[in-house]
């Protein structure tokens, strides 16, 4: 069975810190940053660099479409 490695990219200026992606992530990869964006919201970011498997749960639940998920097959 092939293994996959994933990564997310968050549009920090569009993120409103709703925390839905943090709750949806099965591997606890995402967290809210302590810094705020231009609108004053704590934005989401990928806290654990090598743990994401690219499942896209975070992007699915994001109401503003701020998260892009990238997946690479590892051999």
Secondary structure, DSSP 8 states (H G I E B T S, - for coil): --EEEEEEEE-TTT-----HHHHH-TT--EEEEEEE-TTS-EEEEE-STTT-----HHHHH-TT--EEEEEEEE-
